[in-house]
Amino acid sequence: MAKSLFEELGGRYERQEDYLIPCMTLPAEEEQPIGIWGQRHLDYLKQYRKVTYTNFLTSGRLNAYLADIDRQAQERFERLIEGMKQAQGITEQLKAENALEWTGYLNNIRACAREIVEKEIIFA
């Protein structure tokens, strides 16, 4: 019996009852922690970039890619917050004098920074 292209390329089959099932496994990948930014990007890939998601998954690079995206997004988020705090004059003195006002400003800055990071990194 002639070999299939899969067998010619080094693949093998396993018999399960009356069927031949290809023996395929994903490459081993080092597990790295993925934070909220990586999870959001994973959801985006699964929903809107299915081919990219499948390519990363089958090549064994998905976890490393998501960990890198998470790290980049978190660094950008923190830099944006610090820059906006300086630009708007939000200081520890304001926090001591009027904590409620300081919290409002900081929440606004965080929301703006989150939108920027999502647009530039997560949903790009």
Backbone as a chain_set.jsonl record, in Angstrom:
{"seq": "MAKSLFEELGGRYERQEDYLIPCMTLPAEEEQPIGIWGQRHLDYLKQYRKVTYTNFLTSGRLNAYLADIDRQAQERFERLIEGMKQAQGITEQLKAENALEWTGYLNNIRACAREIVEKEIIFA", "coords": {"N": [[0.849, -1.176, 0.0], [0.545, 2.229, -0.799], [2.293, 4.972, 0.658], [0.88, 7.687, 2.498], [0.918, 11.285, 2.056], [1.27, 12.441, 4.525], [2.547, 10.369, 5.938], [4.872, 10.167, 4.436], [6.103, 12.526, 5.13], [6.963, 11.972, 7.618], [5.044, 11.466, 9.509], [2.84, 9.448, 11.568], [0.345, 6.905, 12.004], [-2.208, 5.83, 14.295], [-3.971, 2.959, 15.122], [-7.323, 2.823, 15.929], [-9.793, 0.928, 16.709], [-11.612, 0.553, 13.846], [-10.418, 2.649, 12.569], [-7.804, 4.805, 11.374], [-5.947, 6.993, 13.104], [-4.277, 10.059, 12.984], [-1.194, 10.544, 14.672], [-0.651, 13.191, 16.436], [0.794, 15.895, 18.145], [0.895, 18.887, 20.081], [3.629, 21.194, 20.087], [5.862, 21.297, 22.899], [5.537, 23.801, 25.366], [6.782, 26.438, 27.322], [5.247, 27.256, 30.309], [4.003, 30.371, 31.156], [3.042, 32.992, 33.343], [0.023, 34.716, 32.646], [-1.408, 37.821, 32.565], [-4.17, 40.131, 33.032], [-4.169, 41.734, 30.718], [-3.043, 40.062, 28.782], [-4.989, 38.057, 28.769], [-7.194, 39.46, 27.797], [-6.259, 40.038, 25.222], [-6.019, 37.459, 24.23], [-8.734, 36.678, 24.154], [-9.569, 38.485, 22.188], [-8.038, 37.585, 19.974], [-9.122, 35.005, 19.642], [-11.739, 35.629, 18.921], [-11.664, 37.519, 16.763], [-9.344, 37.204, 15.229], [-8.834, 34.534, 14.178], [-7.186, 32.879, 12.592], [-4.589, 33.785, 13.165], [-4.545, 33.196, 15.899], [-4.76, 30.364, 15.789], [-2.399, 29.754, 14.409], [-0.393, 30.609, 16.254], [-1.051, 28.911, 18.378], [-0.704, 26.27, 17.326], [1.969, 26.349, 16.69], [3.186, 26.404, 19.076], [3.8, 28.738, 20.395], [2.011, 30.407, 21.627], [1.572, 30.935, 24.419], [3.969, 32.237, 25.192], [3.848, 34.455, 23.51], [1.485, 35.741, 24.417], [2.24, 36.307, 27.055], [4.275, 38.143, 26.565], [2.832, 40.224, 25.3], [1.195, 40.904, 27.458], [3.121, 41.864, 29.281], [4.178, 44.088, 27.851], [1.853, 45.677, 27.59], [1.203, 46.186, 30.281], [3.456, 47.651, 31.127], [3.239, 49.886, 29.439], [0.767, 50.902, 30.289], [1.347, 51.636, 32.961], [3.331, 53.601, 32.494], [1.82, 55.512, 31.094], [-0.059, 56.285, 33.058], [1.618, 57.47, 35.009], [2.697, 59.579, 33.487], [0.371, 61.059, 32.838], [-0.502, 61.753, 35.393], [1.555, 63.476, 36.193], [1.298, 65.479, 34.223], [-1.212, 66.529, 34.816], [-0.88, 67.406, 37.333], [-1.375, 65.825, 39.602], [-0.759, 64.959, 42.776], [0.862, 63.542, 45.719], [0.347, 65.24, 47.739], [-2.143, 66.339, 47.127], [-3.594, 64.02, 47.487], [-3.366, 63.712, 50.245], [-4.67, 66.018, 51.141], [-7.232, 66.057, 49.926], [-8.691, 63.317, 49.553], [-10.859, 62.158, 48.192], [-11.225, 63.708, 45.862], [-8.735, 63.261, 44.696], [-8.924, 60.502, 44.206], [-10.967, 60.484, 42.29], [-9.733, 61.863, 40.143], [-7.608, 60.074, 39.655], [-8.986, 57.723, 38.952], [-10.148, 58.576, 36.558], [-7.841, 59.023, 35.027], [-6.818, 56.396, 34.936], [-8.844, 55.134, 33.459], [-8.627, 56.44, 30.995], [-5.99, 55.712, 30.294], [-6.321, 52.94, 30.134], [-8.021, 52.732, 27.896], [-6.301, 53.696, 25.885], [-4.199, 51.79, 25.924], [-5.622, 49.485, 25.236], [-6.438, 50.151, 22.637], [-3.973, 50.578, 21.307], [-2.406, 48.253, 21.8], [-3.789, 45.855, 22.696], [-6.141, 45.43, 21.067], [-5.097, 45.523, 18.503]], "CA": [[0.0, 0.0, 0.0], [1.339, 3.455, -0.93], [2.286, 5.854, 1.83], [0.228, 8.983, 2.322], [1.828, 12.422, 2.174], [1.533, 12.585, 5.96], [3.555, 9.37, 6.301], [6.118, 10.515, 3.75], [6.711, 13.637, 5.859], [7.394, 11.509, 8.934], [3.918, 11.25, 10.404], [2.415, 8.065, 11.727], [-1.044, 6.73, 12.395], [-2.498, 4.881, 15.365], [-5.244, 2.304, 14.835], [-8.326, 2.78, 16.984], [-10.857, 0.108, 16.141], [-11.514, 0.462, 12.391], [-9.949, 3.922, 12.04], [-6.415, 5.211, 11.555], [-5.935, 8.361, 13.62], [-2.91, 10.594, 12.959], [-0.577, 10.839, 15.962], [-0.161, 14.574, 16.377], [0.809, 16.586, 19.427], [1.386, 20.256, 20.026], [4.966, 21.311, 20.657], [5.908, 21.685, 24.312], [5.691, 25.243, 25.535], [6.992, 26.828, 28.705], [4.109, 27.979, 30.865], [4.313, 31.657, 31.756], [1.797, 33.608, 33.822], [-0.58, 35.704, 31.75], [-2.283, 38.705, 33.319], [-5.441, 40.579, 32.455], [-3.964, 42.233, 29.352], [-2.861, 38.877, 27.938], [-6.286, 37.387, 28.647], [-8.034, 40.262, 26.882], [-5.748, 39.855, 23.86], [-6.388, 36.098, 23.854], [-10.149, 36.725, 23.756], [-9.625, 39.195, 20.908], [-7.537, 36.692, 18.936], [-10.087, 33.923, 19.425], [-12.967, 36.117, 18.306], [-11.505, 38.296, 15.538], [-8.135, 36.821, 14.493], [-8.799, 33.092, 14.403], [-6.032, 32.277, 11.918], [-3.419, 34.134, 13.965], [-4.65, 32.399, 17.118], [-4.451, 28.973, 15.453], [-0.975, 29.668, 14.076], [0.375, 30.674, 17.492], [-1.36, 27.726, 19.171], [-0.104, 25.074, 16.749], [3.432, 26.466, 16.657], [3.679, 26.31, 20.442], [4.297, 30.046, 20.827], [0.896, 31.22, 22.101], [1.764, 31.384, 25.793], [5.063, 33.221, 25.216], [3.338, 35.656, 22.844], [0.538, 36.411, 25.319], [3.011, 36.835, 28.188], [4.962, 39.333, 26.069], [1.796, 41.252, 25.13], [0.793, 41.306, 28.806], [4.201, 42.677, 29.841], [4.21, 45.361, 27.123], [0.654, 46.458, 27.919], [1.294, 46.638, 31.671], [4.459, 48.712, 31.171], [2.663, 51.07, 28.778], [-0.286, 51.384, 31.184], [1.982, 52.319, 34.095], [3.968, 54.84, 31.993], [0.748, 56.47, 30.781], [-0.612, 56.802, 34.315], [2.589, 58.396, 35.602], [2.761, 60.779, 32.639], [-0.862, 61.836, 32.983], [-0.503, 62.321, 36.743], [2.459, 64.625, 36.185], [0.748, 66.52, 33.357], [-2.384, 67.129, 35.452], [-0.511, 67.89, 38.668], [-1.947, 64.973, 40.644], [0.357, 64.678, 43.674], [0.558, 62.942, 47.013], [-0.18, 66.326, 48.581], [-3.583, 66.367, 46.852], [-4.144, 62.822, 48.122], [-3.453, 63.971, 51.688], [-5.618, 67.104, 51.392], [-8.587, 65.73, 49.475], [-8.585, 61.954, 49.029], [-11.957, 61.884, 47.269], [-10.892, 64.367, 44.593], [-7.574, 62.535, 44.158], [-9.435, 59.233, 43.694], [-11.687, 60.777, 41.05], [-8.735, 62.138, 39.1], [-6.861, 58.859, 39.35], [-9.88, 56.822, 38.212], [-10.261, 59.11, 35.209], [-6.565, 58.761, 34.361], [-6.745, 54.957, 34.675], [-9.776, 54.812, 32.373], [-8.019, 56.938, 29.753], [-4.829, 54.87, 30.008], [-6.83, 51.636, 29.722], [-8.484, 52.86, 26.51], [-5.138, 53.843, 25.01], [-3.512, 50.499, 25.848], [-6.458, 48.566, 24.466], [-6.416, 50.534, 21.225], [-2.627, 50.451, 20.744], [-1.757, 46.944, 21.955], [-4.68, 44.7, 22.87], [-7.029, 45.233, 19.92], [-4.391, 45.907, 17.266]], "C": [[0.899, 1.244, 0.0], [1.197, 4.304, 0.329], [1.557, 7.153, 1.493], [1.275, 10.078, 2.447], [2.222, 12.637, 3.63], [2.619, 11.618, 6.408], [4.897, 9.671, 5.647], [6.854, 11.648, 4.468], [7.087, 13.249, 7.287], [6.275, 11.281, 9.922], [3.584, 9.774, 10.534], [0.964, 8.045, 12.218], [-1.14, 5.714, 13.522], [-3.87, 4.288, 15.077], [-6.108, 2.323, 16.087], [-9.577, 2.172, 16.38], [-10.672, 0.044, 14.627], [-10.924, 1.712, 11.756], [-8.457, 4.113, 12.287], [-6.426, 6.685, 11.927], [-4.502, 8.877, 13.569], [-2.424, 10.905, 14.375], [0.047, 12.228, 15.87], [-0.232, 15.166, 17.778], [1.305, 18.005, 19.199], [2.792, 20.301, 20.598], [4.898, 21.76, 22.118], [6.198, 23.176, 24.419], [5.859, 25.55, 27.011], [5.809, 27.654, 29.187], [4.587, 29.258, 31.538], [3.003, 32.269, 32.236], [1.317, 34.688, 32.856], [-1.579, 36.512, 32.557], [-3.519, 39.108, 32.541], [-5.28, 41.058, 31.016], [-3.792, 41.063, 28.383], [-4.165, 38.131, 27.727], [-7.213, 38.143, 27.692], [-7.58, 40.079, 25.44], [-6.073, 38.443, 23.358], [-7.847, 36.041, 23.402], [-10.32, 37.396, 22.4], [-9.156, 38.29, 19.769], [-8.546, 35.594, 18.611], [-11.319, 34.397, 18.661], [-12.746, 36.742, 16.93], [-10.3, 37.916, 14.687], [-7.889, 35.323, 14.658], [-7.59, 32.418, 13.753], [-4.751, 32.556, 12.708], [-3.398, 33.314, 15.247], [-4.243, 30.953, 16.846], [-2.973, 28.801, 15.134], [-0.102, 29.701, 15.328], [0.173, 29.401, 18.32], [-0.635, 26.495, 18.631], [1.414, 25.151, 16.66], [4.032, 26.385, 18.052], [4.204, 27.623, 20.985], [3.202, 30.919, 21.44], [1.142, 31.776, 23.493], [2.853, 32.446, 25.881], [4.61, 34.54, 24.592], [2.409, 36.437, 23.768], [1.247, 36.999, 26.532], [3.745, 38.111, 27.782], [3.987, 40.496, 25.88], [1.379, 41.79, 26.495], [1.841, 42.23, 29.426], [4.256, 44.054, 29.181], [3.042, 46.258, 27.527], [0.739, 47.005, 29.339], [2.318, 47.778, 31.802], [3.916, 49.999, 30.569], [1.602, 51.708, 29.671], [0.315, 52.178, 32.346], [2.655, 53.624, 33.671], [2.932, 55.911, 31.69], [0.18, 57.091, 32.053], [0.343, 57.812, 34.935], [2.68, 59.69, 34.798], [1.549, 61.67, 32.787], [-0.959, 62.465, 34.368], [0.393, 63.559, 36.807], [1.879, 65.778, 35.378], [-0.427, 67.249, 34.015], [-2.107, 67.613, 36.875], [-1.147, 67.108, 39.809], [-0.789, 64.502, 41.532], [-0.115, 63.981, 44.941], [-0.004, 63.993, 47.973], [-1.69, 66.435, 48.389], [-4.264, 65.172, 47.527], [-4.337, 63.049, 49.625], [-4.525, 65.01, 52.003], [-7.055, 66.728, 51.059], [-8.554, 64.368, 48.772], [-9.668, 61.639, 47.997], [-11.692, 62.49, 45.895], [-9.736, 63.633, 43.912], [-8.015, 61.213, 43.531], [-10.181, 59.431, 42.38], [-10.744, 61.039, 39.892], [-8.015, 60.861, 38.675], [-7.714, 57.843, 38.588], [-10.048, 57.274, 36.763], [-8.987, 58.823, 34.408], [-6.447, 57.281, 34.009], [-7.658, 54.555, 33.514], [-9.21, 55.26, 31.028], [-6.842, 56.06, 29.338], [-5.268, 53.49, 29.523], [-7.31, 51.67, 28.274], [-7.321, 52.94, 25.535], [-4.43, 52.513, 24.838], [-4.328, 49.503, 25.033], [-6.404, 48.88, 22.975], [-5.055, 50.267, 20.589], [-2.086, 49.025, 20.758], [-2.747, 45.786, 21.916], [-5.523, 44.419, 21.638], [-6.391, 45.672, 18.606], [-3.874, 44.686, 16.54]], "O": [[1.895, 1.294, 0.721], [0.145, 4.347, 0.967], [1.611, 7.647, 0.367], [2.393, 9.824, 2.896], [3.368, 12.975, 3.929], [3.512, 11.993, 7.168], [5.946, 9.448, 6.251], [8.082, 11.723, 4.421], [7.485, 14.104, 8.078], [6.536, 10.934, 11.074], [3.996, 8.956, 9.712], [0.447, 9.022, 12.76], [-0.273, 4.855, 13.684], [-4.825, 5.021, 14.817], [-5.684, 1.896, 17.161], [-10.315, 2.822, 15.639], [-9.657, -0.478, 14.165], [-10.923, 1.835, 10.532], [-7.917, 3.64, 13.287], [-6.867, 7.526, 11.143], [-3.594, 8.206, 14.06], [-3.167, 11.466, 15.181], [1.125, 12.41, 15.304], [-1.206, 14.959, 18.503], [2.038, 18.281, 18.25], [3.117, 19.528, 21.499], [4.0, 22.501, 22.516], [6.995, 23.73, 23.663], [5.16, 24.987, 27.853], [5.421, 28.632, 28.548], [5.473, 29.224, 32.392], [1.964, 32.084, 31.602], [2.108, 35.467, 32.324], [-2.491, 35.952, 33.165], [-3.864, 38.502, 31.527], [-6.154, 40.818, 30.183], [-4.341, 41.083, 27.281], [-4.425, 37.628, 26.634], [-7.921, 37.539, 26.886], [-8.408, 39.976, 24.535], [-6.372, 38.263, 22.177], [-8.159, 35.425, 22.383], [-11.107, 36.947, 21.566], [-9.797, 38.229, 18.72], [-8.792, 35.293, 17.444], [-11.876, 33.658, 17.85], [-13.547, 36.526, 16.021], [-10.25, 38.283, 13.513], [-6.869, 34.903, 15.204], [-7.033, 31.478, 14.319], [-3.927, 31.661, 12.895], [-2.353, 32.795, 15.639], [-3.458, 30.381, 17.602], [-2.36, 27.814, 15.54], [0.831, 28.907, 15.451], [1.127, 28.878, 18.896], [-0.017, 25.756, 19.398], [2.078, 24.119, 16.564], [5.251, 26.307, 18.199], [4.978, 27.627, 21.941], [3.461, 32.083, 21.744], [0.941, 32.968, 23.725], [2.681, 33.45, 26.571], [4.948, 35.615, 25.087], [2.531, 37.656, 23.889], [0.887, 38.084, 26.989], [3.828, 39.055, 28.567], [4.288, 41.628, 26.259], [1.226, 43.0, 26.666], [1.502, 43.252, 30.024], [4.367, 45.07, 29.867], [3.221, 47.45, 27.774], [0.387, 48.16, 29.58], [2.071, 48.757, 32.507], [4.111, 51.08, 31.125], [1.55, 52.932, 29.791], [-0.161, 53.266, 32.671], [2.573, 54.63, 34.377], [3.141, 57.085, 31.995], [-0.037, 58.302, 32.108], [-0.078, 58.894, 35.344], [2.733, 60.776, 35.374], [1.673, 62.893, 32.855], [-1.444, 63.588, 34.505], [0.025, 64.568, 37.408], [1.957, 66.931, 35.801], [-0.616, 68.446, 33.797], [-2.989, 68.159, 37.538], [-1.427, 67.67, 40.867], [0.062, 63.732, 41.086], [-1.311, 63.85, 45.2], [-0.741, 63.665, 48.904], [-2.434, 66.603, 49.356], [-5.363, 65.294, 48.067], [-5.342, 62.633, 50.201], [-5.215, 64.901, 53.016], [-7.979, 67.037, 51.811], [-8.408, 64.289, 47.553], [-9.409, 60.923, 47.029], [-11.917, 61.838, 44.876], [-9.757, 63.413, 42.701], [-7.542, 60.843, 42.456], [-10.038, 58.628, 41.457], [-10.926, 60.509, 38.796], [-7.836, 60.602, 37.484], [-7.22, 57.177, 37.679], [-10.085, 56.449, 35.85], [-9.057, 58.424, 33.245], [-6.022, 56.942, 32.904], [-7.282, 53.728, 32.684], [-9.305, 54.534, 30.038], [-6.712, 55.706, 28.167], [-4.663, 52.93, 28.609], [-7.038, 50.746, 27.508], [-7.354, 52.317, 24.473], [-4.09, 52.139, 23.715], [-3.772, 48.759, 24.224], [-6.332, 47.971, 22.148], [-4.983, 49.783, 19.46], [-1.382, 48.624, 19.831], [-2.547, 44.83, 21.166], [-5.611, 43.269, 21.207], [-7.083, 46.141, 17.702], [-3.257, 44.812, 15.483]]}, "num_chains": 1, "name": "protein.A"}
